[in-house]
Amino acid sequence: MQIQVRKLRETLALLAPVIPSKTPLPILSNSYFGHGVAIATNLEVLVRIDLPEAEEPVLLHNKAVLDLLKNVPGDMVAEIFSARDQPVTIVCGAVKATYHREDPEEFPPVGGDEDPKVQFQIDGDKLVDGLSMAVQYAATETTRPVLNAVCFSIAEDKSEVVGADGFRLFIKELPIKLPPATILIPADTVHILEDMWRKAPKDIQPDLDAGIVGIALSKRMMGFGFNSGRMILTWGGITILSQLTQGTFPAYQQLIPSPPNRIKLFGPDLYQALRQVSKVATEGSGIVRLVWAEKQMQVSSKGENTSASTSFPLLEGAEGRIALNLSYLLQYFKDKAGIVEMATSTPSAPVLLLDGRSTVVIMPMYVQWEGDPPKSEAVTQAESIVAEVEDKTEPEQVPGVGQVEAGMVAEAEQAKAKTIAEGEQPKPKRKRKVKAKV
């Protein structure tokens, strides 16, 4: 095989996120080149890139070859030789390297009659943007697989992407109109899609008379299709084939509160205030207290032997108070450049955040406020929250997917409420990939 170094390097870099860092199958550390395509898979996600130069099948160790090509001029031609019982040899001018040869026939089977077909053309920028925002709210622990995925709820008038981890809920509307259905896209798939969409060459084909503005505003389209177990996405010679998470997502619309007390603030003001008290908060329990009255909000935190506070003006608001997880607020307000509406009812009820682009619900943290009842009464209040959440998670028929599994978020909220009542801070857990055969 002969291929320009730059093109080979870019192809391997695009496939890199799919290569598993640890796997019981060493052959998955390779990318497959042959029959006009380059392929990588982790048995849950498969990525295929059209590559006419790839003729005779050969497996290339992705990381090793990328390391070799880092310092090779991109305009050079790489020659790749592979013969049975011989090492794989790559020659780039005076540079020559050999690698152990893996048999291409042992690479996992690619494609089949059961694979989904492309059914629709959708705005890829809108989908990827929504999924990349929602996945930040997906659960990282693996006890509830449906919460390790992003819910893509499709309807004829609008679609929604949803992420939830039991402590937070994220919802964003997308202007994608398709026949009703709901699919659960694994978080790992979303991360791979986001990386490839950002790195792959833009495949935009505007009208010839569109002009500069028209070209800038042209939609970047993506082929999309799915069946009961898999999803396919295609654009610009790239195909992603992914397993879908099985199960039913909680009836999230029923979990959105309607708090009566609403305030409006400038997002960067609160983000700056959070940063100012963050050091003390992280030394303590990771909790920040928000108290507001007369269009002024005070942000404070407490450590073991220290405390910090600051304040800033509100745009609208009456009186209220709430204690929330610092990291949740920092993540939410980091990129908020405009006005955010925050709605609350009591210090022990969920808070609703609206910025005009998405809806976010966050569970509060328990702290001892002045005039609060003793902790035993606080536990009773927390249990009442759980009962309220459980009442809102009755099964609901969702078009295209059948009965929604009741209580999925209710269980998570119950655990959260107990954590709140006990004054403990939930600790994030490390990600673990759940593998399934493509």
Secondary structure, DSSP 8 states (H G I E B T S, - for coil): -EEEHHHHHHHHHHHGGGS-SS-S-GGGGEEEEETTEEEEE-SSEEEEEE-TT--S-EEEEHHHHHHHHTTS-TTSEEEEE--TTS-EEEEETTEEEEE----GGGS-----TTS----EEEEHHHHHHHHHHHGGGS--SSSSGGGGEEEEEEBSS-EEEEEE-SSEEEEEEE--B-SSEEEEEEHHHHHHHHHHHHHS-------TT-HHHHHHH---EEEEEE-SSEEEEEETTEEEEEE---S----GGGG----SEEEEEEHHHHHHHHHHHHHHHHHTTSEEEEEEETTEEEEEEE-SS-EEEEEEE-SB---EEEEEEHHHHHHHHTT--SEEEEEESSTTS-EEEE-SS-EEEE-------TT---HHHHHHHHHHHHHHHHHT----EETTTEE--TTHHHHHHHHHHHHHHHT---------------
